[in-house]
């Protein structure tokens, strides 16, 4: 995984987007305490992993462009025999170079000195302020130090610029490696949903169904969920981000499952609803088919040249027509859409970008404020619903 040439190719693209005389700093995700001396499961920051494939905490990717030279540096944990007995093998400085292609690598104890040297002669720091308070202080410290040193030599950085506009636009339009991983995540997710449908019966709890889903994820090679599973029976299905998953399932209930597997840092996002007993009532079937029609109509608009909003708008139209047809709304369809009357039953958007993050990065509007045009490589969810 780490030696996949896709990471070097992505860095080459990013180097080409960096301003001259600039440095980009991508810190790892922080380690968070769960309770006492137990940490939450660590997952690398998506931007850092996208550019390097490096999975370890306490790491920083530093990319420098100056005078035609481009340098890929890494700051990583040092090898430590005792800690590796407890926590697992570390790549260390040599591994960062040999396994991940770093031009230069340093240990975390050298971070401050490494950053100070790296910003020499640079005019721009590409760094996302606000996500990592410890690194925020370091970066602001670099700016302060540069101001103080102006009288002694060439000026240091004079601006901090969020690299999201560059790297997030790259992530929005998936390369072949990203699409392949997303397809595998989707295949695993589909298998898990099917397994859950086969296993579900009245008297089970939501959590037992969750166990089937997550067990299938792991068996098929997914290291983790893309997001917490929502397994919601009956009225719980109308709570959009329900997560207790602890109620019994009754004959006659519908069961909503919103679950996606992550595969090699790319996630799927699939929501399906089915009858616990295996058979819809007539009313359940009518509502289900309205939602299915809306989904298919929206999927049909997921084509280059259409806008992101058009995918939502067609779902709203089909859902509103269906609500009028079954008597849950009365009046002219266009007027009901204009007034927002349908929002009593459908209160969210139809989809979002998806990729390394379940709600993935990328702008939804262009510079003029208009809904963005869809383009090859973009990936979005299509998930209309009716909540009654």
C-alpha angles and dihedrals in degrees: 000000000000095000094051105130090225090085093056089047091052091049091051089054092047092048088056091055096047118101116248114269095022140128127209120207121196115179123197123252113276123254109245126204114237098188135330106328096344120101130209114256108281121235120179120245107267096230093052092046092046091059100037114013088227112149105186128105125239091041133130131196113212118190118187131191119186136144094350092309121118121195129188110201132177134198111203143163114280120245108269120181095201096047091044090058088058104032107022137259121325124209094219126187095309092048091050088059101037100037103030104030099243114169088210134005137192138182123256090252087065095050099109094047091043093053093046091053093043094056095052109122093004122128099190134044115201104207136135107236119207103036100080115032095192093053091041089062091048093050094046087048089056090054092048092048091049091054091052093049097052094102092053100053148325113343120261129219115334100180141036114213126189108241091206091095088061109033096033091054087052091050092047092062103054121220120220092268091055094046091049091053092046091052091052090048089051093048092051090047093051091051090051094049091050091049090051092050091051093048100045119104136152113283096035119114125238089246092057089056089047088055090056091051097047093041089055090049091056096042090054095049107269109140094199145351118275087228137344113298119251110208106172127172127194115334091000088074089071091063101090098209099026111164110162092093091181106113128106118250118237133206107262095031126119117227121214118199120189107180137140133184122224117222120187091338096313122106140204124213117204129167121187133169125203139160116271090220093049094247129086122224113233092257092048091050093051093053092043092054092049089055092045091052090051092050094050092047091052094046088054089060094052092105134120112275097030118104126249089239093054089067089057096041095058091050090052090051095049093044093049092049089052093048090054091047094055093042101249090117130030128203142041113338095224092049092048089053093046092050093045092236090143090064090081085075102022114037105160139063120270098241152341139210114284133194130100089359121042088231092038131201128265137092121280095200133048125235091274091055095252124135109274122257115242115243136185112285096030116120126198138170123244109205118150118170145176119222115198 
